[in-house]
Amino acid sequence: MARIIQKEIFINKGKGHVFQALLTPTKICKWWNAVSAIVVPKRNGIFTVAWGPSIDSPDYIIISKIKEIVQNRLIVLTSIDYYYKLGDIPFHTNLESRLTLKKSKNGTLLQLTSTGFPDDKIADDFYKASCEDWEDALQSVKLFLE
C-alpha cells in the first residue's frame, strides 16, 4: 500500500490570493526559493519548478501535469517526475498532489493530500524528505502571503 502525506495550513488571505500564489511563476520562485517556474494553469497544463545555483544549472526539478484545476478551489498535480543532478530516484512512483482551498474565517485553509509514495524501505528517505519539503512549502506560502 502506498503512503500518503496530508497537511493543512491556515493562511490569513482570501482564496484568490492563495490560488494565484500557487500558480504564478514569479510568486512560486519567491515563496519556494526556486530559480525557475513554468506553469500552464489549465487542465492538462504543466507545473514545473527548478532549484539550484542558476536556471542554466538546476540541482533539482519537479515536472508535473495539472490533472484538474478549479479556480480558487482546487489544483491536482499528477504524473509527477523528479530530476536530481546527482541521479534519479531508485524506484518508481505514482505521485499525485491535491491542493484544496477552503474559505475559513478571515482567510483560507490550504489542504494538501499527496499520494503514491511507495511503502518499500528503499523509499523511506524520499518519503521523509517529501513530508518535510511539503511542510516547508506550506509554511513558505503562508509567510509569503502574510
C-alpha positions as CSV (number, residue, x, y, z in Angstrom):
1,M,0.0,0.0,0.0
2,A,1.3,3.4,-0.9
3,R,2.0,6.1,1.7
4,I,0.1,9.4,1.9
5,I,1.1,12.9,3.1
6,Q,-1.7,15.0,4.5
7,K,-1.2,18.5,5.8
8,E,-3.1,21.8,6.1
9,I,-2.3,25.3,7.0
10,F,-4.4,28.4,7.6
11,I,-3.4,31.5,5.6
12,N,-4.7,34.9,6.5
13,K,-5.6,35.8,2.9
14,G,-8.5,35.1,0.6
15,K,-8.7,32.1,-1.6
16,G,-7.9,34.1,-4.7
17,H,-4.6,35.4,-3.3
18,V,-3.6,31.8,-2.2
19,F,-4.6,30.3,-5.6
20,Q,-2.6,32.9,-7.5
21,A,0.5,32.4,-5.3
22,L,0.3,28.6,-6.1
23,L,0.2,29.1,-9.8
24,T,2.1,32.3,-10.7
25,P,5.7,31.6,-11.7
26,T,7.3,34.7,-10.2
27,K,5.4,34.2,-6.9
28,I,6.3,30.5,-6.9
29,C,10.0,31.4,-7.3
30,K,9.7,33.8,-4.3
31,W,7.9,31.7,-1.8
32,W,9.6,28.4,-2.8
33,N,13.1,29.9,-3.3
34,A,13.2,28.5,-6.8
35,V,15.3,29.6,-9.7
36,S,12.6,28.9,-12.3
37,A,8.9,28.0,-12.6
38,I,6.8,27.3,-15.6
39,V,3.0,26.9,-15.2
40,V,0.3,26.5,-17.8
41,P,-2.7,26.8,-15.5
42,K,-5.3,24.7,-17.2
43,R,-6.4,21.1,-17.3
44,N,-3.6,19.0,-18.8
45,G,-1.3,22.1,-18.4
46,I,2.2,21.8,-16.9
47,F,3.6,22.7,-13.5
48,T,7.5,22.7,-13.4
49,V,9.8,24.2,-10.8
50,A,13.6,24.2,-10.6
51,W,16.0,24.9,-7.8
52,G,19.8,25.4,-7.8
53,P,22.5,27.9,-8.4
54,S,21.1,29.1,-11.7
55,I,18.4,28.4,-14.3
56,D,21.2,27.0,-16.5
57,S,22.4,24.6,-13.8
58,P,19.5,23.4,-11.7
59,D,20.1,20.8,-8.9
60,Y,16.6,19.7,-8.7
61,I,13.5,19.9,-10.9
62,I,9.9,18.8,-10.4
63,I,7.9,18.3,-13.6
64,S,4.1,17.5,-13.4
65,K,0.9,17.8,-15.2
66,I,-2.2,19.6,-14.0
67,K,-4.8,16.9,-13.9
68,E,-7.6,19.1,-12.5
69,I,-7.9,22.8,-11.8
70,V,-10.9,24.7,-10.3
71,Q,-10.5,28.5,-9.9
72,N,-9.7,29.4,-6.3
73,R,-10.7,25.9,-5.1
74,L,-8.5,23.0,-6.4
75,I,-5.2,22.1,-8.1
76,V,-4.4,18.5,-8.7
77,L,-0.9,17.6,-10.0
78,T,-0.2,14.2,-11.4
79,S,2.5,12.4,-13.5
80,I,5.0,14.0,-11.1
81,D,8.6,13.3,-12.1
82,Y,11.8,14.4,-10.4
83,Y,15.2,15.3,-11.8
84,Y,18.2,15.3,-9.5
85,K,21.6,16.5,-10.6
86,L,23.1,13.7,-8.5
87,G,21.0,11.0,-10.2
88,D,17.5,9.5,-10.4
89,I,15.5,8.1,-7.5
90,P,16.0,4.3,-7.5
91,F,12.3,3.4,-7.5
92,H,9.1,4.0,-9.4
93,T,6.4,6.4,-8.0
94,N,2.9,7.1,-8.9
95,L,2.6,10.5,-7.2
96,E,-0.4,12.8,-7.2
97,S,-0.7,16.0,-5.1
98,R,-4.1,17.6,-4.4
99,L,-4.2,21.2,-3.1
100,T,-7.6,22.2,-1.9
101,L,-8.5,25.8,-0.8
102,K,-11.4,26.3,1.6
103,K,-12.8,29.5,2.8
104,S,-12.2,29.9,6.5
105,K,-13.0,32.7,8.9
106,N,-10.7,35.6,7.9
107,G,-8.7,33.6,5.4
108,T,-8.1,30.3,3.6
109,L,-7.5,26.8,4.8
110,L,-5.0,25.2,2.3
111,Q,-5.1,21.4,2.5
112,L,-2.6,19.1,0.8
113,T,-3.0,15.4,0.1
114,S,-0.1,13.8,-1.7
115,T,-0.4,10.1,-2.6
116,G,1.5,7.4,-4.4
117,F,4.6,7.2,-2.3
118,P,6.0,3.6,-2.3
119,D,6.0,1.8,1.0
120,D,9.2,0.0,0.2
121,K,12.1,0.6,2.6
122,I,14.1,2.0,-0.3
123,A,11.7,4.9,-0.5
124,D,11.8,5.7,3.2
125,D,14.2,8.7,2.9
126,F,12.4,10.1,-0.1
127,Y,9.0,9.9,1.8
128,K,10.5,11.5,4.9
129,A,12.1,14.3,2.8
130,S,8.8,14.8,0.9
131,C,7.0,15.2,4.2
132,E,9.5,17.9,5.3
133,D,9.5,19.6,1.9
134,W,5.7,19.9,1.8
135,E,5.7,21.3,5.4
136,D,8.4,23.8,4.4
137,A,6.5,24.7,1.2
138,L,3.2,25.3,3.0
139,Q,4.9,27.5,5.7
140,S,6.7,29.4,2.9
141,V,3.4,30.2,1.1
142,K,1.9,31.4,4.4
143,L,5.0,33.6,5.1
144,F,5.0,35.0,1.6
145,L,1.3,35.9,1.7
146,E,1.0,37.2,5.2
